[in-house]
Amino acid sequence: MTAQIREMLYYNGKTYWLSTEPLKPLLDIIRDEKPSSSGVVMASTACRRGYIGEWEIIEDKLFLIGLEGCPEENEQFTMNFLFPNQGKVFAGWFTGEIKIPQGKVLLHDDTSTLHEKDWYLEFDKGILVGSREVDNTKTFNPDDPYGIKDFIIDLP
């Protein structure tokens, strides 16, 4: 799979790139209720979700502050299309973790990218309730990047 264009998050004066799609749960609800109304089309292998979101955490609340369709086939898919006349929208629909990759890339292939660390921000109905960091360098083995040596049995 082609590497995906990432969504952005602004938090504590810094910009981060996400490996999570916080808008997806809302779009799933919209598609279930009105299958033709979500307005998003997968038109590029580099942006399978069909849009790029911009997010900001303000006082421990997650907000969608920008939305743009990608590529041209989704030009109409903007903040104004989904949330008419609203500059930012509280993401009360989102419960789960947002993954923020950090550090150097340890592994990149057709299906995934592994960074030195992953920072997870946990949300409950759009409210930041916790965070944790995972140090992938502690478990990553460059001689066995996919971790399959443990499953290989020596045959006589």
Summary of the structure (lengths in Angstrom):
residues: 156
radius of gyration: 18.2
end to end distance: 38.0
largest distance: 70.6
contacts: 402
relative contact order: 0.16
helix: 15%
strand: 39%
